[in-house]
Amino acid sequence: METNLLLVKCVLLASCLIHPRACSPSCNFPAIFNFGDSNSDTGGLSAAFGQAPYPNGQTFFHSPSGRFSDGRLIIDFIAEELGLPYLNAFLDSIGSNFSHGANFATAGSTVRPPNATIAQSGVSPISLDVQLVQFSDFITRSQLIRNRGGVFKKLLPKKEYFSQALYTFDIGQNDLTAGLKLNMTSDQIKAYIPGVLDQLSNVIRKVYSKGGRRFWIHNTAPLGCLPYVLDRFPVPASQIDNHGCAIPRNEIARYYNSELKRRVIELRKELSEAAFTYVDIYSIKLTLITQAKKLGFRYPLVACCGHGGKYNFNKLIKCGAKVMIKGKEIVLAKSCNDVSFRVSWDGIHFTETANSWIFQQINDGAFSDPPLPIVKSRRLNDIVSGQLNQFQNMANRADNSMRCSNSKKPNDGMMLVISIFAGIVIGFLLGISFPTLSLTKMNFPSSILPSVATVYIENEKPEKPSKTSSQNESDASHHHKIWVPSNPRGAEMLPPSFVAAESDFYLRRLWGLPKDDLPVVKPKYLVAFTVSYEQRKNIDACVKKFSDNFTIVLFHYDGKTSEYDEFEWSKRAIHVSVPKQTKWWYAKRFLHPDIIAPYEYIFIWDEDLGVENFDAEEYIKIVNKHGLEISQPAVESRKSITWKITKRIPGIEVHKEVEEKPGRCNDPHLPPCAGFIEIMAPVFSREAWRCVWHMIQNDLVHGWGLDFALRKCVEPAHEKIGVVDSQWIIHQKIPSLGSQGTAQEGKTAFQGVRERCKREWTMFQKRMTRSEQKYLKEIASASSNSTRT
């Protein structure tokens, strides 16, 4: 059996070495079937309710094309990349060719069935369930009509295309804005999102039952950055971020996307024969909008084709709208003159230039899960792996390639025959020489593998046979044709799926297999203490409050690390030692967000805390329950404390705001009355820490001023920053780093440290204020220019 499998393997390997196109995935997708809304509608709504007027279509098609853009959509660029014609809308019966797929998307479509007419709500009656019915009908009727032969055979897809096609989904945005139209709160909209995703999942299951196996699913865009959302559903100025986007609207989109991704993961487990690609459109579009100037775009929040107002959007006068004045037709909503530099086309949809940029980010797989380019959903290592099911997949692809080769030149077909013959000969010889060779332990000579990799990555002609093995290795090592701008800085020349952008503090062995290194239970949280040997007993008491679910990190400011070996838990802790440095100095240098990415919550604590009434696992439960992104345990103290908000309030679980002394709070939602914790025992969510880490200044080591600025990292801060009263700590008066050292210039070490703390606080505040003023000035200048345009 192993010999036979080896023979198959050699056939396939030889086929790829001699004729790389035989293993190309380009024949994997003979068709595309798309489901969606206006983001991918190529003429559905226009066919049903009238053409989207000019200047829609002006840039590429030079006339209305059924698309709500000046040119091509993302789905058009996907078709181009796969070598397929643009998709015709299923509803468009004039001049359509469905031989390579069909588009069931219509503008205004929702996942859930609408409960109002399109005239009343602007929502299309052709919801996703209707699109599914159309698809089912298309499968049956297309084959009945195709069997008539003649022109019908050329215009309709082959039966096998339905199982080989790419199924794309780009829908859900209208389900979210439907709630806004009904004046629902963010929580009310979030409450019905599970029902939307239930419906979407059910449709995908039904497509799967009809043969669909490759699913390409887009999440939804940052709603709060779309001009029409900003115009029609305004929010208070306090809820607008630094880029001009509405924070609550983007929160809804992020929630939808996180739940959508979870559903995709569940579907992968349930529909085991399907392949799902989840595409993070939200992050791509948000980057385009917030970094527009750097990327060469202008006025990302202003529609190119519209009529008046801050965002050049008017719901009553949409792109291409006309009026009759004294018998003369006047276009009110015209296209801007610089459409190739604009992001938003009509306030709802994107320009062709923007769609092209978005597709470029999608195409290399950097924003996809799994991170694979759309045309390379299968990899060459399928060929060299020892799994039998992968051999069967490769055999099927080879068969598809043979069918594809019928349309190639005659010598291409001959090359394929020769390659298979050569593979048989090689396999036969190897089978005689190594009849008991195990597939899972098979080793290839180094002279073969580099050439295989080079042929696959470069997609160029096979290397000349006159070159030696060493020459081939040298050539392969000097190829630098991969360039992925969206990779982390410095990794642009690496394939995205190979880049290890994040790390962890999990301890590894020096032997065995890497997959066996990790503990049965991976720690989900991290706690870091800045410690000295003198306070080791207090640290021991603290650490014992944290279960095995926590990675323990000790920053030793006195250089004494091995002295902690008396504690059993010290063997699994991470010890870092640098003399006389503060916890914020350590945090900036050793707790980079990409290094501690696996941990859901990060505790960064002082060494002088009493934890008799604290339980870490219970604390995590409470923080999750109340949605706290930044928090701290309440402080129980017999002495006065600096800020009232951190003081424990008996009998409650959490508090998020208090009434301070008169004059301390100008706004009850701002520090120190709300959106505020101290820096002695902060707890950050993974997402919040990524922001806070960037806010820590390299030269300001005491962290003073951070507490007042933490609110900038979560929105709304007065809801997501809080103090946990039911799990409290005591701030003990015991010696720590700040009280060490010798007196200088008549001041004790403590006095000297305190003076620097105050100076750093002033410096931090000035830097933040100046940076914000500079940025807002740039925004105001850009806004002024956009108004003139």
Residue pairs with C-beta under 8 A, 6 or more apart in sequence:
2 436
2 437
2 438
2 439
3 431
3 435
3 437
5 388
5 391
5 439
6 427
6 430
6 431
6 434
6 437
6 439
6 442
7 424
7 427
7 428
7 430
7 431
8 391
8 395
8 427
9 383
9 384
9 391
9 427
9 439
9 442
10 423
10 424
10 426
10 427
10 430
11 398
11 420
11 423
11 424
11 427
12 23
12 383
12 391
12 394
12 395
12 398
12 423
13 383
13 384
13 423
13 452
14 419
14 420
14 422
14 423
14 426
15 22
15 23
15 398
15 416
15 419
15 420
15 423
16 22
16 23
16 380
16 383
16 452
16 455
16 456
17 419
17 448
17 451
17 452
17 455
17 462
18 415
18 418
18 419
18 422
18 462
19 412
19 415
19 416
19 418
19 419
20 455
20 456
20 459
20 462
21 401
21 412
22 398
22 401
22 402
22 405
22 416
22 419
23 380
23 383
23 394
23 397
23 398
23 401
23 456
24 401
24 459
25 375
25 376
25 377
25 378
25 397
26 82
26 83
26 375
26 404
27 397
27 400
27 401
27 403
27 404
28 164
28 214
28 377
28 378
28 397
28 400
29 82
29 84
29 164
29 165
29 166
29 214
30 84
30 100
30 157
30 158
30 161
30 164
30 165
31 84
31 99
31 100
31 101
31 157
31 161
31 162
31 164
31 165
31 166
32 75
32 78
32 79
32 82
32 84
32 87
32 100
32 101
32 165
32 166
32 167
32 168
33 101
33 102
33 103
33 104
33 135
33 162
33 165
33 166
33 167
33 168
33 212
34 40
34 75
34 87
34 101
34 102
34 103
34 104
34 105
34 167
34 168
34 169
34 170
35 104
35 105
35 128
35 131
35 132
35 135
35 167
35 168
35 169
35 170
35 171
35 203
36 75
36 104
36 105
36 109
36 168
36 169
36 170
36 171
37 105
37 106
37 107
37 108
37 109
37 110
37 124
37 170
37 171
37 172
37 173
37 174
38 45
38 68
38 105
38 106
38 107
38 108
38 109
38 348
38 349
39 73
39 74
39 105
39 170
39 173
39 218
39 221
39 349
40 73
40 74
40 75
40 103
40 105
40 168
40 170
41 66
41 67
41 68
41 73
41 89
41 103
41 105
41 106
41 107
41 109
42 65
42 66
42 67
42 73
42 75
42 76
42 86
42 87
42 88
42 89
42 103
42 105
43 65
43 66
43 67
43 88
43 89
43 91
43 92
43 103
44 66
44 89
44 90
44 91
44 92
44 103
44 104
44 105
44 106
44 107
44 126
45 52
45 66
45 106
45 107
45 108
45 124
45 126
46 52
46 64
46 66
46 89
46 92
47 66
47 89
47 91
47 92
47 93
48 91
48 106
48 126
49 118
51 64
51 66
52 64
52 66
52 67
52 68
52 107
52 320
53 64
53 319
53 320
53 321
53 322
54 63
54 64
54 320
55 70
55 305
55 319
55 320
55 334
55 335
56 64
56 65
56 67
56 68
56 69
56 70
56 305
56 319
56 320
57 63
57 64
57 65
57 67
57 69
57 70
57 71
58 70
58 71
58 335
58 339
59 70
59 71
59 339
59 340
59 351
59 352
60 70
60 71
60 72
60 352
61 67
61 71
66 89
66 92
67 73
67 76
68 107
68 319
68 345
68 346
68 348
68 349
69 345
69 349
69 350
69 351
69 352
69 355
70 304
70 305
70 335
70 339
70 345
70 351
70 352
71 351
71 352
71 355
72 86
72 352
72 355
72 356
73 355
74 170
74 218
74 355
74 358
74 359
74 362
75 87
75 103
75 105
75 168
75 170
76 86
76 87
76 355
77 355
77 356
77 359
77 363
78 166
78 168
78 216
78 359
78 362
78 374
79 85
79 86
79 87
80 86
81 359
81 363
81 374
81 375
82 166
82 374
82 375
84 100
84 101
85 97
85 100
87 101
87 102
87 103
88 96
88 97
88 98
88 102
88 103
89 96
89 102
89 103
89 104
89 105
89 106
90 98
90 102
90 103
90 104
90 134
90 135
90 138
91 106
91 126
96 155
97 154
97 155
98 138
98 142
98 155
98 156
98 157
99 154
99 155
99 156
99 157
100 157
100 161
101 157
101 161
101 165
102 135
102 138
102 157
104 126
104 131
104 134
104 135
105 131
105 170
105 171
106 124
106 126
106 131
107 124
108 118
108 122
108 123
108 124
108 174
109 123
109 124
109 126
109 127
109 128
109 131
109 171
109 174
110 123
110 124
110 127
110 128
110 171
110 174
110 175
110 178
111 127
111 128
111 171
111 172
111 175
111 196
111 197
111 199
111 200
111 203
112 127
112 128
112 175
112 195
112 196
112 199
113 127
113 129
113 130
114 121
114 123
114 124
114 125
114 127
114 178
116 123
117 125
118 124
118 125
121 178
121 181
123 174
123 178
124 174
126 134
128 171
128 199
128 200
128 203
129 199
129 203
131 203
132 203
132 206
132 207
135 207
135 210
136 206
136 210
139 162
139 210
142 156
142 157
143 156
143 159
145 152
145 156
146 152
146 153
146 156
146 157
146 158
157 165
162 210
162 211
162 212
163 211
163 212
163 213
164 213
164 214
164 400
165 212
165 214
166 214
166 216
166 374
167 207
167 212
167 214
167 215
167 216
168 215
168 216
168 217
168 218
169 200
169 204
169 215
169 216
169 217
169 218
170 218
170 281
171 200
172 196
172 200
172 219
172 220
172 256
172 260
173 220
173 221
173 223
175 193
175 196
176 189
176 193
176 220
176 223
176 252
176 253
176 256
177 223
177 229
177 233
179 188
179 189
179 192
179 252
180 189
180 229
180 232
180 233
180 249
186 248
186 251
186 252
189 252
190 252
190 255
193 255
193 256
193 259
194 259
196 256
197 256
197 259
197 260
197 263
200 260
200 263
201 263
201 266
201 267
204 212
204 215
204 267
204 271
205 267
205 270
205 271
207 215
208 271
208 274
212 274
213 273
213 274
213 275
214 274
214 275
214 377
215 267
215 274
215 275
215 276
215 277
216 277
216 279
216 374
217 260
217 264
217 276
217 277
217 278
217 279
218 279
218 281
219 256
219 257
219 260
219 261
219 278
219 279
219 280
219 281
219 282
220 253
220 256
220 257
220 260
220 281
220 282
221 253
221 281
221 282
221 285
222 245
222 249
222 250
222 253
222 282
222 285
222 286
222 289
223 229
223 246
223 249
223 250
223 252
223 253
224 230
224 241
224 245
224 246
224 247
224 248
224 249
224 250
224 251
224 253
225 243
225 244
225 245
225 246
225 250
225 285
225 286
225 289
225 290
225 300
225 301
226 344
226 347
226 348
227 301
227 302
227 303
227 306
227 311
227 312
227 313
227 344
227 347
227 348
228 303
228 311
228 313
228 315
228 347
228 348
229 246
229 249
230 244
230 245
230 246
230 301
230 310
230 311
231 309
231 310
231 311
231 313
231 314
231 315
231 347
232 313
232 315
233 246
233 249
234 246
235 246
235 247
235 248
235 249
238 669
239 246
239 247
239 248
239 715
239 716
240 246
240 247
241 247
241 250
241 715
242 775
242 779
243 289
243 290
244 301
244 779
245 289
245 290
245 301
247 715
247 716
248 716
250 286
251 715
253 282
254 282
257 280
257 282
260 278
261 278
261 369
264 276
264 278
264 369
267 274
267 276
268 274
268 276
275 377
277 368
277 369
277 370
277 372
277 374
277 377
278 368
278 369
279 362
279 367
279 368
280 367
280 368
280 369
281 358
281 362
281 367
283 367
284 358
284 361
284 362
284 367
285 350
285 358
287 361
288 295
288 297
288 300
288 343
288 354
288 357
288 358
289 300
289 301
289 343
290 300
292 298
292 299
292 300
292 343
293 782
295 357
296 341
297 341
297 342
297 343
297 353
297 354
298 338
298 341
298 342
298 343
298 786
298 789
299 342
299 343
299 782
299 785
299 786
299 789
300 343
300 344
301 311
301 344
302 310
302 311
302 312
302 342
302 344
302 786
302 789
303 311
303 312
303 313
303 319
303 344
303 345
303 346
303 347
304 312
304 335
304 336
304 338
304 339
304 342
304 344
304 345
304 346
304 351
305 319
305 320
305 333
305 334
305 335
305 336
305 339
305 345
305 346
306 312
306 313
306 314
306 317
306 318
306 319
306 333
306 346
306 347
307 313
307 314
307 317
307 321
307 332
307 333
308 314
308 317
311 347
312 347
313 346
313 347
314 333
317 332
317 333
318 333
318 346
319 333
319 335
319 345
319 346
320 331
320 333
321 331
321 332
321 333
322 329
322 330
322 331
322 332
323 329
323 330
323 332
324 330
336 342
336 789
338 789
339 345
339 351
339 352
339 353
340 351
340 353
341 353
342 351
342 353
342 354
343 350
343 351
343 354
344 350
344 351
344 354
345 351
345 354
350 358
361 367
361 486
362 368
362 374
363 373
363 374
364 373
364 484
364 486
364 496
365 371
365 372
365 373
365 374
365 376
365 496
365 497
366 484
366 486
366 487
366 496
367 486
370 497
371 496
371 497
372 379
372 497
378 393
378 397
379 456
380 452
380 453
380 456
382 390
382 393
382 394
383 390
383 394
384 442
384 444
384 449
384 452
386 438
386 439
386 440
386 441
386 442
401 416
402 416
405 412
405 413
405 416
406 413
430 437
445 469
446 469
446 473
447 469
447 472
447 473
450 472
450 473
450 476
450 477
451 462
451 463
451 472
451 476
453 476
454 463
454 472
454 475
454 476
454 479
455 462
455 463
457 479
457 481
457 482
457 495
458 479
458 481
463 472
463 475
467 475
480 493
482 493
482 494
482 495
483 492
483 493
484 491
484 492
484 493
484 494
484 495
484 496
485 492
486 496
487 494
487 496
487 499
488 499
488 501
491 499
491 501
501 594
502 594
502 595
502 597
502 598
503 594
503 595
503 597
504 595
504 596
504 597
504 598
504 599
505 526
505 551
505 553
505 574
505 595
505 596
506 517
506 518
506 519
506 522
506 523
506 551
506 598
507 517
507 572
508 514
508 517
509 516
509 517
519 548
521 548
521 549
522 598
523 548
523 549
523 550
523 551
523 599
524 549
524 550
524 598
524 599
524 600
524 601
525 546
525 549
525 550
525 551
525 599
525 600
525 601
525 602
525 603
525 616
525 620
526 550
526 551
526 553
526 591
526 596
526 599
526 601
526 602
526 603
527 543
527 546
527 550
527 551
527 552
527 553
527 602
527 603
527 605
527 616
528 553
528 554
528 555
528 583
528 586
528 587
528 591
528 602
528 603
528 604
528 605
529 539
529 542
529 543
529 552
529 553
529 554
529 555
529 583
529 605
529 606
529 607
530 555
530 557
530 582
530 583
530 586
530 606
530 607
530 737
531 539
531 554
531 555
531 556
531 557
531 607
532 556
532 557
532 558
532 560
532 607
532 736
532 737
533 556
533 558
533 560
533 563
533 564
534 558
534 735
535 607
535 608
535 734
535 735
535 736
536 563
536 564
536 566
536 567
538 607
538 608
538 609
538 610
538 732
538 734
539 554
539 607
540 567
540 569
541 611
542 605
542 607
542 609
542 611
543 552
543 567
543 569
543 573
544 569
545 611
545 614
545 615
545 616
546 552
546 603
546 616
547 616
547 617
549 616
549 617
550 603
550 616
551 574
551 599
552 569
552 572
552 573
552 574
553 573
553 574
553 576
553 590
553 591
554 561
554 564
554 573
554 574
554 575
554 576
555 576
555 577
555 578
555 581
555 583
555 586
555 590
556 575
556 576
556 577
556 578
557 578
557 579
557 580
557 581
557 582
557 737
558 579
558 580
559 577
559 579
560 577
561 575
561 577
564 570
564 573
564 575
565 571
576 586
576 590
578 585
578 586
580 737
580 740
580 741
581 701
582 701
582 702
582 703
582 737
583 604
583 605
583 606
583 703
584 679
584 696
584 700
584 701
584 702
584 703
584 706
585 701
587 604
587 693
587 696
588 693
588 696
588 698
591 602
591 604
591 689
591 693
592 693
593 686
593 689
593 690
593 693
596 602
596 686
596 689
597 686
599 686
600 685
600 686
601 620
601 623
601 683
601 684
601 685
601 686
602 683
602 684
602 686
602 689
603 616
603 681
603 682
603 683
604 682
604 684
605 680
605 681
605 682
606 680
606 681
606 736
607 736
608 731
608 732
608 733
608 734
608 736
609 680
609 681
609 729
609 730
609 731
609 732
610 729
610 730
610 731
610 732
611 729
611 730
612 730
613 636
613 727
613 728
613 729
614 633
614 727
614 728
614 729
615 727
618 726
618 727
619 633
619 683
619 724
619 727
622 653
622 654
622 724
622 726
622 727
623 631
623 683
623 724
626 653
626 654
626 722
627 719
627 720
628 654
628 685
628 720
628 721
628 722
628 724
629 684
629 685
629 687
629 688
629 713
629 714
629 720
629 721
630 677
630 682
630 683
630 684
630 685
630 688
630 692
630 710
630 713
630 714
630 720
630 721
631 677
631 682
631 683
631 721
631 722
631 723
631 724
632 646
632 677
632 678
632 680
632 681
632 682
632 683
632 723
632 724
633 681
633 723
633 724
633 727
633 728
633 729
634 646
634 647
634 648
634 649
634 655
634 723
634 724
634 725
634 727
634 728
634 729
635 641
635 646
635 647
635 648
635 678
635 680
635 728
635 729
635 730
635 731
636 648
636 728
636 729
636 730
637 647
637 730
637 731
641 647
641 731
642 678
643 660
643 672
643 676
643 678
644 658
644 659
644 660
644 661
644 672
645 655
645 657
645 658
645 660
645 672
645 673
645 674
645 676
645 677
645 723
646 677
646 678
646 723
648 723
648 725
648 728
649 655
649 725
650 725
651 725
652 725
652 726
653 724
653 725
653 726
654 722
654 723
654 724
654 725
654 726
655 722
655 723
655 725
656 674
656 718
656 719
656 721
656 722
656 723
657 668
657 669
657 673
657 674
657 718
658 673
658 674
659 665
659 668
659 673
660 672
660 673
664 672
664 673
665 671
665 672
665 673
667 673
668 674
669 675
669 716
669 717
669 718
670 711
670 718
671 707
671 708
671 711
672 708
674 717
674 718
674 721
675 710
675 711
675 717
675 718
675 721
676 707
676 708
676 710
676 711
676 721
677 707
677 710
677 721
677 722
677 723
678 707
679 703
679 704
679 706
679 707
680 731
681 729
682 710
684 692
688 710
688 713
688 714
688 720
691 712
691 713
691 714
692 706
692 710
692 713
695 706
695 709
695 712
695 713
696 703
696 706
697 764
697 767
700 760
700 763
700 764
701 760
702 753
702 756
702 757
702 760
704 757
704 758
704 760
704 761
704 764
705 760
705 761
705 763
705 764
705 765
705 768
706 764
708 765
709 764
709 768
710 717
710 721
711 717
711 718
711 721
714 720
714 721
738 749
738 750
738 753
738 754
739 749
739 750
739 753
740 749
741 749
741 752
741 753
742 749
743 749
744 752
747 755
